Amino acid sequence: LPIIFIKGIVGVLFKELGLVIIFVLLASLFCALLFTPMLSGQLLRPLNVAVEEKFSRFHRWFVRTEAWFDALSSRYVRTLSWALQHRAWTIGGGVLIFLLSMMLFLVIKTEFLPEMDQGNVQGTIEMPVGTRMEVTDAMLRHVEEYMRNNVPESDVYLTRSGTSPFAGIGLAFGQEQGSNYARIVAHLIPKRQRKRSDKQIAHDLSEKIMQLPGVRSVDFTQADPFSSAMVGGKPISVEIYGYDLTETDSLAQRVKRILQGIRGTMDITISRKMGQPELWIEIDRQKASRLGLNVAAISSAIRTLMFGANASYYRERGQEYDIWVQLNEASRSTLNDLKQLQLVTPLGKTVSLASIANFHEAKGPVELHRKDQERVVRVECGIYGRALGEVAKELRQKLAGLYVPPGYEIKLSGAIEQQATAFHTLLYALVMGALLVYLVMAAQFESLIDPFVIMFSIPFAIVGVAWALFLTGTSLNVNSFVGMVMLVGIVVNNAIVLVDYTNIVRRRGVDLIPAVLEAGKTRLRPVMMTAFTTIFGLLPLALSRAEGSEMWVPLGVSVIGGLLVSTLVTLIFVPTLYTVFELRLKGKSLFRQIRETL
């Protein structure tokens, strides 16, 4: 239930999943209470001789499995009896298993979303600012030749240099535009028919293209519009805030060198593109002041002469027309023309711009980015061969030793920020889900102790998730975390069956220990059936290797691992805790109860 109320990206991804599960369970409850008893009365009747002979083969198979299950049940009862006699060892062992298993999360790789093989490779190549279209196109021909000879996985590819006719859409997904940019789109053959993943192909292409003369940067990490929309850029993004362009550019270069020294980073780019030709005019304030001029008046005059200004308007037959004043193009086309611009002083004299100003050429940023009304420059990169959490941890350690001048700030954003926010949100959902489950059970059992005992099956579900992720090499991401939230409402079912039937047996006048042993033996079959039907139902999801399956494999792995371990531990741990709480309340010796039973 908490999943459907989660805000942000997690809510966008999993709200429908939560709604589907809720309505499916409601429909299942309706059928179990209404249709199952009716169908049982109709179908589970004594069979005639002909039908019995027809199903005799299945009957013999069931007899063999029944003998196996009886042996399992006897062994389980002996194990449970030992656990009840050594409750300190049982509870202590369970706590130790939980604590040691939680340490696995320190070595399990973490990421925001699972890496998905999209079946295509898309990238942007940047040349120096001002590069002619012909030069960019010639470079692109070399890339095409390399792809024809060295990328057999691509069956169709498209290249484009310059600005796209759909530039607005491209900019929305972070695709740069201009004559110095080239775009590559390669469609790959099906995943099962190739040895390299799309990330490996992109990485190899990036390394080759960077060796071509004139290439400034290559970006293959924004190929997936879905990821770009979810994360808002590349997986790793370092934001540098500050006003002075020189200082922030220096910090950006130092951050770039740090990223280059971290294994697993690729396609490192700086958002502020330098190289735009500029002409700087430095006014000699003392000379200008002696002539009665100031910087504002001079800049206004230059703007009017070079770019024009609306001096007045002309009206004819009720229509108004602007009168635009500007130097003709022949008088403002060269640097010398700019130096000879005549300015009028307050005394009516004219002076040339060159007599009160110095000129020099420079290169400045193509555009300035702002966030929260502050200038910001981003250093971004993709990830290859390592998990996001590993790279983020190493990056934080190295950024901690970087000197940042007063008035400037460095923040991590991108998928790192989204991952932290999503994990915090899902942890809150897990806690709220556990609380809601406890409240529902407390109302049904009319007790606070029994639901409290049942809730101990949840920590061991997390133990199962940890081991499942560790053994399969699956990362802890949003999807596997959602699996943990789902387990809160799944794993308590087995414990509910045990505790509820124990209470039923005790109401018949049976003592505590015999009731626990009888409940364990009698309810073993439904507990195993419930757990393993769910596990086998999720196996196709966890074992799928089809294109796009990477998105849901972590969820299947986490639910299977959590349910398997929680079921096995619940059969021993929950009955032991149940007896401890009951005997503490009634004060009768546990060993005395066991001796009387045996």
N, C-alpha and C positions, 0 to 999 in steps of 0.2 A: 504493500500500500504506500509506504513513503516514497517509492520510486516515482510514482505518478505526480508527486508534488514537488519534486526536485526542480530547481531552476537552472538556467544556464545550459551549457552544451550537453551535459549528462541528461538533463530533462528532455532536450530535443531528440537525443539518440534513443532513449529508453522509455519514454512515456507510453508509447504504443505497446511495447512489450509488457509493461506492467498492467495495462488495461486488458490485454489479451489474457494474461495469466489469471487475473481476477475473475473475468467472466467465464473462462473455461472451468475454473474451480467451482464457481457458483452453479454452472450447468452440471458439473460432475456430482456435486452434492445433491442437487435436485433428482438426478437419475438414481443415485445410490439410495435415497430415501423412498423413492416412489416406484421406479421401474424395476430395480434389481430384485426386491422382494417378490413382485408380481411374476417376473420372468423365472425366478427360482422355483416358485410354486408350480409353474407350468412345465419347466424343462427338467428339473431334478426329480423325476419320478422313477420308480423301479422299472428296469428295462426288461423286455421279453427275451426269450432264449435266442432268437435270431439276431437281435441287436447285440446281445452279450457276446455271441460268437464273433460278430463283426468287429467288435472293439476289444477282443481278448488280447490281441497283440499289444495294444496300448496298455491294457491292464497289466500284462506281464512286465512291461517297462516301468510302470508306476510302482509295482511291487518291489523291483530292484532298487529304485530310488528311495522308496520308503525305508528299506533296510539301512541304506546309507544315511538317511536323515535321522533315523533312530539312534545310530551310533554317534552322529554329531550332537544330537540332543543330550545323550548320556554324558558325553565329554564336556559339554557346556555346563551341565548341572554340577559335575565334579569341580570344574574350574570356578563356578560361582560359589560353591560351598567353601572352597579354599579362600576365595576373596573375602567372604563374610567372616571367616575365622581370622584373617590377617588384614583387617580393615585399614590399619595404619599403613601397612606396606602398599595396599591397593591405592589408597588415596594419595599417599606420598609419591608412589610411582606415577600416578596420573598427573599430579602437579608437575613432577620433574619432566615428564614427556611434553607437557604443554610449554614449559619454560624453554626447554632445549629446542623445541620445534619453532618457537617464535624467533630464535636466533637465525633460522634459515632465511627470514625476510631481509637480513643484512646482506646476504649474498645473492638473493634472487634479483635479477635485473628488473628495472622498472621503466615504464614508458607511458606516454599519454594514451595513444591509440595503437593497436597492433599494426605492424608493418604489413602492408597489403601489396601483392603483386598485381599491378593495374593492367598488365598486358600491353603497355605502351611506354614509350620513353619520350619526354618532352623537355626541351631546354632552350635557354637563351644565351647567345654569345654576344659579348660586348667588345667593341673596338674603341679606340680613342675618340673623344668628342670631336666632331667635325670631319670624321672619315667619310669620304665620298661613297656613294652607293655602289659604284663600280668596284671599288676596293673590297668592300664588305662582301659583294657577290662573288668575287674571285676567291676569297677565303672560303666561302661556302661551297664552292665547287670542289675544293680539296677535301672538305668534310664529307661530301657526298661520295667521292671516290673511295675514301677510307671505309665508309659504311658499306658500300657495295662489296668490298673485298674482305672485310673483317667482322661484319655483323650479320652472319647468316640467319640469326634469329628474327631479323626484320624482313617481313614480306612486302610491306608498303611503307614508304616514308615521304614526308613532305618538308621542303625547306622554303624559307621566305626571308628576304632581306628588306630592311627599311620598315616603314610604318604600315600596319595592317589597315585595311578598309574598315575593320571593326575595332579600331584602336580603343574606343571607350570601354568595350567589354574586356579587352585584353588588360587595360589598366586596372579594372576592377579586380582581376585575379593576379595582379602584381607583375604583368608582362610589360617590360620597358618598350618604348617606341622611339624611332628615329633612324636616320640613315646609317648610324654606327651600330645598329643592333641587327642580329639575325636570329631566326627562330627555326628549331628542328622539331618535327613530330614524326615518330617512328612507331608503326603498329607492329607488335610482335606476334609470332606464332603461338599457339596454345602452350600453356605452362608445362604440361606433361611432355611436350615434344622438344623442349630445350633444356640445356644443362645450366645455363646462367639465369639468374633472376633479373627482373627489370632494374633493380638497384645495382647489381654487378655490371650490367651492360652500361648503365648511365655513368658509373664510376670510371670504367675503362674508356668510354668516350670522352669524358671530361679531362682525363689525364692526357689523352692524345691531342685534343683540340688546344689545350693550353700550350702545347709545344709549337703551334703555328705562329709565325711572326705577326706581330701587331695585335694579337688577342689579349685583351686586358683582363677579362674574367669570363667564366662559364658558370651557368646556373641550371642544374638539372633537378633541383630540390623543390621546385614549385610546380611539378608536373601534374599533380592531382588537384583539380579545382575543389574537390570535397575537403581535402586536408587544408588547403589554403583558406577556405571559408570557415572551417572549424577552428583552426589555430590562428589564422590571421597572418601567415608568413611562414618562414622557415622554422624548423624545430628549435634551433638555438638562436636567440636574439638578445643582444646586449645593447641596452639603450643608454646613451651618454647625453646628459642634460647640461647645458651651459650656454652662455651668450656669445662668448668670443669664438669665432670660427677657427682661428689658428690653434687655440688650446684644445677645442673639442676634436679637431682633425688629428692633432698629435695623440690625444688619448685613444682615438679610434684606431690609429696605426699600431699603438702598443697593444690594444686588445686584439687586433688582428694577428699580431705576432704570437700572442698567447694561444689563440685558437689554432694557429698553424703548428704549435708545439704539442697539441693534444691529439693523441691517436684516435682515429675514427671520425674526424671532421673533414668535410669536403665542401667545395664551392663556397669559399668564404668571400663575402661581399660587404662593401660599405655603402650605405644608402645615399650618402652625400657624394654626388658625382662632380669632381673637379675637372676643369679644362675649358670652361666657357670663356672665350676671349672677352676681356673688359678693358676699358680705358679709364684710368683714375685721374681725376682733376683735383689737385690740391691747391686750395686758395691761400694766397699769402694774406693773412688777415690784417697785418699792419698796413700794407700797401692799399688794400681795399678800403680800410677804415679812413685812411688819409683822403681818399677820393669820395668818401661818403657812401660807400657800398658795404653791404654785409652778405654773408653766405646765402641767406634765404633769397635776397633779391637777385643775386648772381645766378643761383640755380634755377629760379623762376624764369629769368631771361633766357638761359640756355635751353630750358625745356620748351619755351615758346618758339625760339628761333629754329631749333632742330626738329621738334615733334609737332609744333603748332599749338594754337590755343584759340578758343572761341572768343573773338573780340567783341562781337555784337550780333545782331540779327537783322534780317531784311524781311519786311512784310509786304505782301502783294495779294490783293483779292482775298483777304482773310487768312492767308497762309503765311507762316513764319519760316524763314530759312536762316540757318546759322551762317555767320561770316567767319571763316576759318583763316587765321593769319599764320603763315609759315614761310621760311626761306625756300626759294626754289631749289630743286635737287642739285643743280650744278654748283650752288654755293655752299653745300653741306655734305659733300660726298667723300672728302678726304680729311686726314688729320690736320693738314695745314689750313683747310677751310675752317675747321673748328677753332684753331688757334687765332685766326684773324676775325673771329666774331666780334662785332662792335657793341659795346655796352654803353648805355647812356647814364651818366652820373646825375645826382640831384641838381647840380649846377648847369646841366645841359651839355656838358662836354662828352665826347665819346672816347673810349679807351678800348684797346684790343684785349681779348681774354688772355693772350699770352703774356701781357705785361703785368698781370696780377695773379697768375696761376702757373703751376708746374704740371707737366703731363708725363705719365708713364703707363705702359701697357702691362697687364697682368692677366691671370686666369682665376676665375672665381667659380663658385658652385653653380650647377645648372639650376637647382631648385633648393629651397630651404624647407625642412619639415618641422612642424610644431606639434606638440602634444601637451594638452592642459596649459596652453598659452605659453609654453616654453620651447625654445629651440632644442631639437633632439637630432642626434645622428645614431643610426643603428648599424651594428656590426653583426651580420647574420651568417649562418652556415648550416649545411645539412649534416646528416649523420650516416656513416656507412660502417658496418661491421661491429658496432657497439650499441648498447642500449642507451636511451636518453638519460636515465638516472646516473649511469656511470660517468658519462661525459659531463653532465651538469655538476656532479660532485667534484670532479677534478677542476672544472672551470671555476667554481666557487672558491676552492682552495687557492688557486693562482691569482684570482682577482683580489683576494684578501690582502695579498702582498703588493698590490699596485697602488702607487701614490696618486691620490686624487686631490687637486688643489681645492682650497676653500671656494665655495660658490658653484662647484660642479658635483654631479652625482651620477653614479653608474647603477643601473638596475637590470635584472634578468627578466626577460619577458618571453613571448612566443609559447611554444609547447611546454616549456618548463613551468611557466606561471599557470598555464591552463591545467597541467597535471596536478600541481599543488592544490589549486582550487577544487578540482574534481575529486581528489582523494579526501579532502577535508569534508566536502559535501556528502560523499558516499559514507564516510565514517559516521557522520551525523545521522544519515538514513539508517545505517546498521543499528546504531544505539536506539533510535526511535522505534525501529521495527522490533527489536528485542523487548522494549518496554511494552509495546502494544500486545505482543504475543503473551507476555507475562500477565497483563491485565485481563486478557480474554480467558486464559487458563484459570486465573484466580476466581473469576466469576463462575466458571463452569465447575471447578472442583470445590468451590466454597471453602477454600483454604489458601493460606499464604505460603505454607511450607511445601506442599506437593509441587506447585508450579516452580518454586525456587529450586527444588531438586532437579526437576526436568530441565531447567535452563542451563544446567551444567553440560548438556550435550552440545551446546553452541560452541564453547571454546574448543572442543575437540573437532568440530567441523572446520574451524580455522586451522587446526593442526593438519587436517587432511588436505586442505587447500595448499598449505605451505609445502607439504611433501609432494603433492601432485605437480605443482609448478616447478619445484626444484628438480624432480626426477625427469620430467618431460622437457626441461629447458624452456618452459613457457614464461613469458614476462608477466609481472604484476602490472596490469593496466586497468583502464576504466572497465573493460568488459569482464575481466576476472574478478574485479572488485564487486561488480554488480552480481556476479555469481555468489559471492560471499553474503551479500544482502539477501538474496533469494534463499540461501541455505538456512537463514534464521527461522523461516516459516516451514522449512521442509524437515530438518533433522529432529525437531521436537516431537514429530508425530510418533516415532518409534518409542521414545521415552513415555509419551502419553499412554500408549498402548500398555506398556509394562506397569506403570504406576496405577493406572485406572483398574486393570484387571487384578492387581495386588489388593487394592481396596475392596473390590468385589468379593474376592476370596476371604478376606479378613472379616467382612460383614457376615459371612456364613459361620463365623465362630472359630476359624482356623487361626492359630497363633502367627506371629509376625514372620519368623524365619520359614516355617513350612509354606506360608502364603507367598513369600518372595520366590522360593524355589519352584513352587507350582506355577506361579505366574510366568517365571522365566521359561520353564519347560513348555508350557501350553502356548505362550505367545511367541515363541521362537520362530515358528513357521510364518505367521503373518508379518512379523517384523522383517524377516529375510525376504519374503515375497515383495513387500512394499519397497524395500531398499533396492533390490536387484532389478525389479521391473523399471524403476526410474533410471538406474544406472545403464541398463541395456538400451533403454529408450534414448539416452543421450550419447551413446557410443558413436552413432553415425555423425553427430555434430562434432564430437571431439576428434574423430579420426579422419574427417574429411580433408582432402588435399586439392579440391577444386578451386578454380580461380574465384577469389573473393571470400573463400572459407576462412581465411586468416582472421577475419573480423569476429567470428563466433567460436573459434576453437578454444580460446582462453576461458570463455564462459562455460563451455562443456567440460573442460578439464577441471576447473575449480569446483563445479557442482559434483562431478563424479568423485573426485578425491575427498571432498568434505563429507559427502554422504557415506562413502565406504568406510572411512576411518571412524566417523561419528557413530555409525551403526555398530561396528565391532566393539568400540569402547563403551558405548551406552549399555550394551548387554551386560557388562560387568560393573562399570563405575556407578551408573545410576542406581541399581538395586543396592549396592553397598552404601551409598550416601543416604538412600531412603531408610535403611535400617539404622544408620547412625542417628539420624534426626529423630526417628520414631523412638528409639531406645533412650535417647537423651531426654526426650519429653516424658517418657514413662518410667525411666530409671531402672529397667530390668537389665541384667547382665547379658551381653551379646553371646558370650561363650556358653552360658547356661541355656540360652535359647537354641543354639546350634547343637549342643549335646543332647537336649531333649528331642530335637528333630531327628538326629542321626541314630 
